[in-house]
Amino acid sequence: MDMHHRLQVGDTVVSSIDWDMTPELTFGTFESWGGVERIRSSDERVYYFYVDNWGESPRLYLMERGVKHARIMAEIDAPESLLRACVDGQGEVAFYDQSFAIDEPVRRWLIEHVLEGGDGSLVKPLEEVSAAEDMGPRLPPWDGLADAGDLLVLPSAPEVLTDEQAAAVIREYNFFDTETNPAGTFTNHLHDAGEQLIVDQRTGLMWQRAGIDITSIRSMHLKIAALNTDGFAGFKDWRLPSLAEAMSLLAPHKNDKGCYIDPNFSREQPFIFVAARRSPGGYWFVDFKQGRAFWSSGSIPGGFGRLCRSLA
C-alpha cells in the first residue's frame, strides 16, 4: 500500500493518502468484510481520490472511507481536461458505474499542485449534512384487505431470464422503464401499513419501506433468512420480489429524492436484487435511481434489498 502526502481540508489534516484504493475495491474492503486483512479496526479511516462522472462535467473528490462508513470530504478544483482524459481512458463502462480511479496524470497533478504545501484554494471542503429523509405525503391507512377490486397477481417465483425475456415482462405489464418502455405506466394502490411497511392493494403485496444495505447475493439470502427467523414486522415469509413485482414499483417520474418510486419508500435502496438470474450469466436488478431493469454481477458491487410478501 503506497501511502504518503498530507492534505489540509478545512480544519482537518489528512495525514496520508491511499493511492492504491479505488472505487472498485471499496465494496470488498469496506462493505462485504472481504478485505479485513487491510482494515485493522472498524474505526480506521482510509482517504483516497476518485473521479465522479455522473454530472455534465467530471469532478475530482477526496473520499473518507471505513467499514460501513463513507464521506466525501472535499472537491478538488482540477482542470476539466485532465479529468475528462482520465474518464476517457477508462474505456467503455456500464451506465451505472461512473466513479473512476484516478490515473497517473491526475496523481502527478495532485502531488504537484495540491498536496504538501500546494494551493489550498483548490481544496473545497464539503460540509457533512445530516437530515431526516422526507418520506412524502402520508399514504391512506391500510384497511387490512389485500384487494381493492382490481387485483393483479404478478409472477412471484424465482426465474432465469434472457435479456429478451426480461424486456417482454416489462412490456407485458406495461411497466415504466426509461429504456425498454419509457411510455409505460402502472397504477398502484399504495397504503400505509405502519412505520416500516407499505401495502399495494393492486398487486396484493406488502413491502418494506426501506430494506437491506448493499451486499452480495449470498449474504442477501442469509440476511433474508435471519429476518424471517426473527419475524420482521411480525411476519416470517419475506422474500426477494420477482422482476415483475419490483418493476411494478417504478414510477414514470422522479420524486424529489431523485428516485423513480413513490416518496414513501426510502431512497437508501437505489437498486435492488430481484429473484431472477440472467441467462447466460449475472443477476437482474431494478434501479430506482435510473428507472430501469439491468443486470450485473451478484457479488461486486452486489445490490440492496427491498423485500416483499404476498398477502394472499
C-alpha positions as CSV (number, residue, x, y, z in Angstrom):
1,M,0.0,0.0,0.0
2,D,1.6,3.2,-1.2
3,M,0.6,5.8,1.4
4,H,2.1,9.3,1.9
5,H,1.5,13.0,1.5
6,R,-0.6,15.3,3.8
7,L,-3.6,17.4,2.9
8,Q,-5.3,20.2,4.7
9,V,-9.1,20.1,4.4
10,G,-10.6,23.0,6.3
11,D,-9.6,22.4,10.0
12,T,-8.7,18.8,9.4
13,V,-5.3,17.4,8.4
14,V,-5.4,14.2,6.3
15,S,-2.1,12.6,7.2
16,S,-1.9,10.0,4.4
17,I,-3.5,9.2,1.1
18,D,-4.0,5.7,-0.1
19,W,-3.0,5.8,-3.7
20,D,-3.9,2.1,-4.2
21,M,-7.6,2.4,-3.1
22,T,-10.2,2.7,-5.9
23,P,-14.0,2.9,-6.0
24,E,-14.0,-0.7,-7.4
25,L,-12.1,-2.0,-4.4
26,T,-14.2,-0.3,-1.7
27,F,-17.1,-2.9,-1.7
28,G,-14.8,-5.8,-1.0
29,T,-12.8,-3.8,1.5
30,F,-15.4,-1.9,3.5
31,E,-18.9,-3.4,2.8
32,S,-18.5,-7.2,2.4
33,W,-15.8,-7.6,5.1
34,G,-13.9,-9.4,2.4
35,G,-10.9,-7.2,2.9
36,V,-10.5,-7.4,6.7
37,E,-6.8,-8.0,6.2
38,R,-6.4,-4.4,5.0
39,I,-8.5,-2.9,7.8
40,R,-7.3,-3.3,11.4
41,S,-10.5,-1.9,13.1
42,S,-13.9,-0.5,12.3
43,D,-12.7,2.9,13.5
44,E,-9.9,3.0,10.9
45,R,-10.3,5.6,8.1
46,V,-8.8,5.5,4.6
47,Y,-8.5,8.5,2.3
48,Y,-8.4,8.4,-1.5
49,F,-9.2,10.4,-4.6
50,Y,-11.6,9.4,-7.3
51,V,-13.3,11.0,-10.3
52,D,-17.1,11.3,-10.4
53,N,-18.6,11.4,-13.9
54,W,-22.4,11.5,-13.0
55,G,-23.0,15.1,-14.0
56,E,-22.3,17.1,-17.1
57,S,-18.6,17.5,-16.2
58,P,-16.3,15.1,-14.3
59,R,-15.3,16.1,-10.8
60,L,-12.5,15.1,-8.5
61,Y,-13.3,14.2,-4.9
62,L,-11.4,13.2,-1.7
63,M,-13.2,10.3,0.0
64,E,-13.1,9.2,3.6
65,R,-13.8,5.5,3.9
66,G,-14.2,3.0,6.7
67,V,-16.1,-0.1,7.5
68,K,-19.8,0.8,6.7
69,H,-18.7,4.4,6.5
70,A,-18.4,6.8,3.5
71,R,-18.0,10.5,3.4
72,I,-17.0,12.9,0.6
73,M,-14.6,15.3,2.4
74,A,-13.8,17.8,-0.4
75,E,-14.0,18.6,-4.1
76,I,-10.7,19.3,-5.7
77,D,-10.7,22.1,-8.3
78,A,-8.8,20.2,-11.0
79,P,-8.6,21.1,-14.8
80,E,-11.7,19.6,-16.6
81,S,-9.5,18.5,-19.5
82,L,-7.3,16.4,-17.1
83,L,-10.4,14.7,-15.6
84,R,-12.0,14.2,-19.0
85,A,-8.9,12.4,-20.2
86,C,-8.9,10.2,-17.1
87,V,-12.6,9.2,-17.7
88,D,-12.0,8.6,-21.5
89,G,-9.0,6.4,-20.6
90,Q,-11.2,4.0,-18.7
91,G,-12.8,2.7,-21.9
92,E,-16.4,1.5,-22.1
93,V,-18.2,1.1,-18.8
94,A,-21.7,0.3,-17.6
95,F,-24.0,3.4,-17.3
96,Y,-24.4,2.9,-13.6
97,D,-20.7,2.7,-13.0
98,Q,-19.5,6.3,-13.2
99,S,-17.0,6.5,-10.3
100,F,-13.4,6.1,-11.5
101,A,-10.0,5.6,-10.1
102,I,-7.6,8.4,-10.8
103,D,-4.9,7.8,-13.4
104,E,-1.2,8.7,-13.2
105,P,-1.5,12.2,-14.7
106,V,-4.2,13.1,-12.1
107,R,-2.0,11.7,-9.4
108,R,1.0,13.7,-10.5
109,W,-1.1,16.9,-10.7
110,L,-2.4,16.4,-7.2
111,I,1.2,15.9,-5.8
112,E,2.5,18.9,-7.7
113,H,-0.4,21.4,-7.2
114,V,-2.4,20.3,-4.1
115,L,-0.6,18.1,-1.6
116,E,2.1,19.2,1.0
117,G,2.3,23.0,0.5
118,G,0.3,23.2,-2.7
119,D,-2.5,25.6,-3.5
120,G,-5.0,25.3,-0.6
121,S,-7.7,27.2,-2.6
122,L,-8.0,24.2,-4.9
123,V,-9.4,22.2,-2.0
124,K,-13.2,22.8,-1.4
125,P,-14.3,21.2,1.9
126,L,-17.8,19.8,1.8
127,E,-20.0,20.0,4.9
128,E,-21.5,16.8,6.2
129,V,-25.2,17.3,6.2
130,S,-27.4,15.1,8.3
131,A,-31.1,15.4,7.8
132,A,-34.2,13.1,8.2
133,E,-35.4,11.7,4.9
134,D,-38.6,13.3,3.6
135,M,-41.0,10.4,3.1
136,G,-43.5,12.4,1.1
137,P,-47.3,12.9,1.7
138,R,-48.7,10.3,4.0
139,L,-50.4,7.4,2.3
140,P,-54.0,6.4,3.2
141,P,-54.1,3.8,6.0
142,W,-54.4,0.2,5.1
143,D,-57.8,-1.4,5.8
144,G,-56.4,-4.9,6.1
145,L,-57.6,-6.0,2.7
146,A,-55.3,-7.5,0.1
147,D,-57.5,-6.4,-2.8
148,A,-59.0,-3.1,-3.9
149,G,-61.2,-4.7,-6.6
150,D,-58.7,-4.8,-9.5
151,L,-56.1,-7.2,-8.1
152,L,-53.3,-8.2,-10.5
153,V,-51.3,-11.2,-9.2
154,L,-47.8,-10.9,-10.7
155,P,-45.4,-13.8,-11.2
156,S,-43.5,-14.3,-8.0
157,A,-41.4,-17.4,-8.4
158,P,-37.6,-17.2,-8.9
159,E,-36.7,-17.5,-12.6
160,V,-34.0,-17.3,-15.2
161,L,-34.5,-14.6,-17.8
162,T,-32.7,-13.7,-21.0
163,D,-32.4,-10.0,-22.0
164,E,-35.3,-10.6,-24.4
165,Q,-37.5,-12.3,-21.8
166,A,-36.9,-9.5,-19.2
167,A,-37.9,-6.9,-21.8
168,A,-41.0,-9.0,-22.6
169,V,-42.1,-9.0,-18.9
170,I,-41.7,-5.2,-18.8
171,R,-43.9,-4.7,-21.9
172,E,-46.5,-7.4,-21.0
173,Y,-47.5,-5.4,-17.9
174,N,-46.7,-2.0,-19.4
175,F,-44.2,-1.2,-16.6
176,F,-42.3,2.0,-16.9
177,D,-38.7,1.6,-17.9
178,T,-36.6,4.5,-19.1
179,E,-35.0,2.4,-21.9
180,T,-37.3,-0.6,-22.6
181,N,-40.7,1.1,-22.2
182,P,-40.5,4.8,-21.5
183,A,-44.2,5.4,-22.2
184,G,-45.2,2.6,-19.8
185,T,-47.3,3.2,-16.7
186,F,-48.7,1.0,-13.9
187,T,-51.3,2.1,-11.4
188,N,-50.6,1.1,-7.8
189,H,-52.9,1.3,-4.8
190,L,-50.4,2.1,-2.0
191,H,-51.4,2.2,1.7
192,D,-49.6,3.0,4.9
193,A,-49.3,-0.3,6.9
194,G,-47.1,1.1,9.7
195,E,-43.8,2.8,10.1
196,Q,-41.9,0.0,8.3
197,L,-44.4,-1.2,5.8
198,I,-46.4,-0.3,2.6
199,V,-49.2,-2.4,1.1
200,D,-50.0,-2.3,-2.6
201,Q,-53.6,-3.5,-3.0
202,R,-53.2,-3.6,-6.8
203,T,-50.7,-6.4,-6.6
204,G,-51.6,-7.8,-3.2
205,L,-48.1,-7.3,-1.8
206,M,-46.7,-5.9,1.4
207,W,-43.3,-4.1,1.0
208,Q,-40.6,-2.9,3.2
209,R,-40.4,0.9,3.2
210,A,-36.6,0.7,3.4
211,G,-34.7,-2.6,3.2
212,I,-31.3,-4.2,3.3
213,D,-28.0,-2.5,2.8
214,I,-25.7,-3.3,-0.1
215,T,-24.3,-6.8,0.0
216,S,-23.6,-9.9,-2.2
217,I,-26.4,-12.2,-3.3
218,R,-25.2,-14.9,-1.0
219,S,-25.2,-12.6,2.0
220,M,-28.6,-11.2,0.9
221,H,-30.2,-14.7,1.2
222,L,-28.6,-15.1,4.7
223,K,-30.0,-11.7,5.8
224,I,-33.5,-12.6,4.5
225,A,-33.3,-15.9,6.4
226,A,-32.4,-14.0,9.6
227,L,-35.2,-11.5,9.1
228,N,-37.7,-14.4,8.7
229,T,-36.3,-16.2,11.8
230,D,-36.7,-13.0,13.8
231,G,-40.2,-12.3,12.3
232,F,-39.6,-8.9,10.8
233,A,-42.6,-6.7,11.5
234,G,-44.4,-9.8,12.8
235,F,-44.1,-11.9,9.6
236,K,-41.8,-14.8,8.6
237,D,-42.4,-15.1,4.9
238,W,-40.3,-12.2,3.4
239,R,-38.6,-12.8,0.1
240,L,-37.0,-11.1,-2.8
241,P,-39.5,-9.7,-5.3
242,S,-39.7,-11.1,-8.8
243,L,-38.6,-8.9,-11.7
244,A,-42.3,-8.1,-12.4
245,E,-43.1,-7.3,-8.7
246,A,-40.1,-5.0,-8.4
247,M,-40.9,-3.3,-11.7
248,S,-44.4,-2.6,-10.5
249,L,-43.0,0.0,-8.1
250,L,-41.3,2.1,-10.8
251,A,-43.0,5.5,-11.2
252,P,-42.8,7.3,-14.6
253,H,-41.3,10.5,-12.9
254,K,-38.5,11.1,-10.4
255,N,-39.6,12.1,-6.9
256,D,-37.9,14.9,-5.0
257,K,-35.3,12.4,-3.8
258,G,-34.2,11.6,-7.3
259,C,-35.8,8.2,-7.5
260,Y,-38.5,6.7,-9.8
261,I,-40.7,5.5,-7.0
262,D,-43.3,6.8,-4.6
263,P,-41.5,9.0,-2.0
264,N,-43.0,7.0,0.9
265,F,-40.3,4.4,0.0
266,S,-36.7,5.2,1.2
267,R,-34.1,6.4,-1.2
268,E,-31.4,4.4,0.7
269,Q,-32.0,1.3,-1.6
270,P,-31.3,2.8,-5.0
271,F,-31.0,-0.5,-6.8
272,I,-32.3,-3.9,-5.6
273,F,-31.8,-7.6,-6.2
274,V,-34.8,-9.4,-7.7
275,A,-35.5,-13.1,-7.7
276,A,-34.1,-13.6,-11.2
277,R,-30.9,-14.8,-12.6
278,R,-29.8,-13.7,-16.1
279,S,-29.1,-16.1,-18.9
280,P,-26.3,-16.6,-19.9
281,G,-24.9,-15.0,-16.7
282,G,-25.4,-12.5,-13.9
283,Y,-28.3,-11.3,-11.9
284,W,-31.2,-9.0,-12.6
285,F,-31.8,-5.8,-10.6
286,V,-34.3,-2.9,-10.6
287,D,-32.7,0.5,-10.4
288,F,-34.9,3.2,-8.8
289,K,-32.3,6.0,-9.5
290,Q,-32.1,5.2,-13.2
291,G,-35.7,3.9,-13.6
292,R,-34.9,0.7,-15.3
293,A,-34.0,-3.0,-15.0
294,F,-30.4,-4.0,-15.5
295,W,-28.2,-7.0,-14.9
296,S,-24.8,-7.2,-13.2
297,S,-22.7,-9.4,-11.0
298,G,-24.2,-10.8,-7.8
299,S,-21.0,-10.1,-5.8
300,I,-19.3,-6.9,-6.8
301,P,-20.8,-4.4,-6.2
302,G,-23.8,-6.6,-5.2
303,G,-27.1,-4.9,-4.5
304,F,-29.6,-3.6,-2.0
305,G,-32.7,-5.4,-0.9
306,R,-36.3,-4.3,-0.6
307,L,-38.3,-7.4,0.4
308,C,-42.0,-8.2,-0.1
309,R,-44.5,-10.8,1.0
310,S,-47.8,-11.9,-0.6
311,L,-50.9,-11.1,1.3
312,A,-52.9,-14.0,-0.1
